[in-house]
Amino acid sequence: MIAKSLFSFIELLIVISIVMLLASLLSPSLNRLVKQNRKLECLNNLKSVYSVTSYYSSDHHDFLPYRSIVNQPHNFRVVHSYDFNKSLIKAYGADRNKFFCQGELLNVRNPNHPLYTYNNITYQYFNDANTSGKWIAEKPNYSRMLSGYKKQYPLWGCLTLKINASDLWFGHDEPIINIQSEGINSVQIDGSAQWFDFFEMERFFITGDQTYYWPKL
């Protein structure tokens, strides 16, 4: 009886060992799958954001939504009674959750986080808002959807920035840590959307101690 119980215990240990081994082997693949799904969900969000932007443009003689006079591409505070949230998001019945990247950054920058403010989202809107002097890349003419500019210009993308003094990064899969961002999802002015690895990105905007990145033109 004792020998039988011992044999059963050994069998159980073997089964547990096999399960743990399989879990360790599958874990990297599962992590990659989760990250890939987040990228895809993020990209779909950006396509929805582009559609709303396009609807706005169609109703306003091809003009793009104004971004208010602010220093950060992800900040849309009310200026001179202009409220980007009301003029674009609410006016077109858009789901405001679509304006938040679904990567790891969502864990620390979302409407349920104690440091969140109403004006912030986690996508960058690249339409300039009277911030000349802080733009360090080729500056596109984003006044209208049909202005003859290069079609590869990015219009919206994941928030990607570096806090220079602390060496902290904000990015799709970088929730405010000192590891360089992996890359960015971006939707271009012509409606095409894709993932760009970090080596395909460049600095385009600097304000204070913050350096912002977008896909290379």
C-alpha positions in Angstrom: 0.0 0.0 0.0 2.8 2.3 0.9 4.7 1.4 -2.2 1.6 2.1 -4.3 1.1 5.5 -2.7 4.8 6.4 -3.2 4.5 5.4 -6.9 1.4 7.6 -7.3 3.3 10.5 -5.6 6.2 10.0 -8.0 3.9 10.0 -11.0 2.3 13.2 -9.7 5.7 14.8 -9.4 6.6 13.7 -13.0 3.3 15.2 -14.3 3.9 18.5 -12.5 7.5 18.6 -13.8 6.3 18.1 -17.4 3.6 20.8 -17.0 6.1 23.2 -15.6 8.6 22.4 -18.4 5.9 22.9 -21.1 4.8 26.2 -19.4 8.4 27.5 -19.5 8.7 26.5 -23.1 5.4 28.1 -24.1 5.7 31.3 -22.0 7.9 33.2 -24.5 5.5 32.3 -27.4 2.5 33.4 -25.3 4.1 36.7 -24.4 4.9 37.3 -28.1 1.3 36.5 -28.9 0.0 38.9 -26.3 2.3 41.7 -27.5 1.3 41.1 -31.1 -2.4 41.3 -30.2 -1.8 44.5 -28.4 -0.1 46.0 -31.4 -3.0 44.9 -33.6 -5.6 46.3 -31.3 -3.6 49.5 -31.1 -3.4 49.7 -34.9 -7.1 49.2 -35.2 -7.7 52.0 -32.7 -5.5 54.3 -34.9 -7.5 53.4 -37.9 -10.7 54.4 -36.1 -9.1 57.7 -35.0 -8.1 58.4 -38.6 -11.7 57.8 -39.7 -13.0 60.3 -37.2 -10.4 62.8 -38.3 -11.3 62.2 -41.9 -15.0 62.7 -41.2 -14.2 66.0 -39.5 -12.0 67.1 -42.5 -14.8 66.3 -45.0 -17.2 68.5 -43.0 -14.7 71.4 -42.8 -13.5 71.9 -46.4 -10.7 69.4 -45.9 -9.2 71.2 -42.9 -7.8 69.1 -40.2 -8.9 69.4 -36.5 -7.1 72.2 -34.7 -4.9 71.0 -31.8 -5.1 74.0 -29.5 -1.9 75.9 -28.4 -0.2 73.3 -26.3 3.3 71.9 -25.8 2.7 68.2 -25.9 1.2 66.3 -28.9 -0.9 64.1 -26.6 -2.4 67.0 -24.7 -5.6 68.8 -25.8 -6.4 71.3 -23.2 -9.1 73.9 -23.7 -7.7 77.1 -25.1 -9.8 80.2 -26.0 -13.0 78.2 -25.5 -11.8 75.6 -28.1 -12.1 72.0 -26.7 -10.6 69.3 -29.0 -12.5 66.6 -27.1 -15.8 68.2 -27.8 -15.0 69.4 -31.3 -13.7 66.1 -32.6 -14.4 63.2 -30.3 -17.8 64.1 -28.9 -19.0 65.9 -32.0 -18.6 62.7 -34.1 -19.8 60.2 -31.5 -16.4 58.6 -31.2 -15.4 56.2 -28.5 -12.8 58.1 -26.5 -11.2 54.8 -25.4 -10.1 54.5 -29.0 -7.7 57.4 -28.4 -5.6 55.3 -26.0 -2.9 53.0 -27.1 -3.5 49.4 -26.0 0.2 48.7 -25.2 1.8 48.6 -21.7 1.6 52.3 -21.4 -2.1 52.0 -20.8 -1.4 50.5 -17.4 0.0 53.8 -16.1 -1.6 56.4 -18.4 -5.3 55.9 -18.6 -8.5 57.6 -17.3 -8.6 55.4 -14.3 -5.0 56.3 -13.2 -4.7 58.9 -10.3 -2.3 61.0 -12.3 -4.6 61.2 -15.4 -6.0 64.5 -16.6 -9.0 65.0 -18.9 -6.9 66.6 -21.6 -4.5 63.7 -22.1 -4.7 60.7 -24.4 -1.9 58.2 -25.3 -1.8 58.8 -29.0 0.1 61.7 -30.5 -1.6 64.0 -33.0 1.1 65.4 -35.2 -0.8 68.4 -36.5 1.2 71.4 -35.4 -0.3 73.9 -33.0 1.7 77.1 -33.2 4.8 75.4 -31.6 7.4 76.5 -34.1 10.9 76.6 -32.7 10.3 73.3 -31.0 9.9 71.3 -34.2 13.2 69.7 -35.1 12.3 67.5 -38.1 10.9 68.4 -41.5 7.8 70.3 -40.6 4.8 69.2 -42.8 1.9 71.4 -43.8 -1.0 69.8 -42.0 -3.6 72.5 -42.4 -5.7 70.4 -44.8 -6.1 66.8 -45.8 -5.5 67.6 -49.5 -2.6 70.1 -49.6 -0.2 68.3 -51.8 2.2 67.2 -49.0 4.0 63.9 -48.9 1.5 61.1 -48.4 3.8 59.3 -46.0 3.6 62.0 -43.4 2.4 60.5 -40.1 -0.8 62.0 -38.7 -1.5 60.0 -35.5 0.8 57.6 -33.6 1.5 56.0 -30.2 2.9 58.4 -27.6 6.7 58.0 -27.8 8.9 60.3 -25.8 12.0 60.4 -23.6 12.4 62.4 -20.4 16.0 63.5 -20.9 17.0 64.2 -17.3 15.7 60.9 -15.9 16.3 58.8 -19.0 12.7 57.5 -18.7 10.7 56.5 -21.8 7.0 56.6 -22.6 6.0 54.3 -25.4 3.6 51.6 -26.7 5.4 48.9 -24.6 7.4 51.1 -22.3 5.3 52.1 -19.2 7.6 54.9 -18.0 10.8 52.9 -17.5 14.4 53.5 -18.5 14.3 51.2 -21.5 14.2 52.6 -25.0 10.9 52.2 -26.7 10.5 49.3 -29.1 8.6 51.2 -31.7 5.4 53.0 -32.7 2.1 52.3 -34.4 1.3 55.1 -36.8 -1.4 56.0 -39.3 -0.3 58.2 -42.2 -2.0 61.1 -43.8 -3.2 58.9 -46.7 -4.8 56.4 -44.2 -2.2 53.7 -44.4 -1.2 52.3 -40.9 1.6 50.2 -39.7 4.1 49.4 -37.0 7.6 51.1 -37.1 10.5 49.7 -35.1 12.6 52.2 -33.2 15.4 52.4 -35.7 12.8 53.6 -38.2 11.9 56.6 -36.0 13.4 60.0 -35.4 13.1 63.0 -33.0 10.6 65.5 -34.3 9.7 67.7 -31.4 11.3 69.0 -28.2 9.6 70.9 -25.4 11.3 71.4 -22.0 13.0 68.2 -21.0 10.8 66.0 -23.3 11.9 64.7 -26.7 9.1 63.2 -28.9 9.6 60.7 -31.6 7.7 59.8 -34.8 8.3 57.6 -37.9 11.1 58.9 -40.2 9.8 60.7 -43.2 
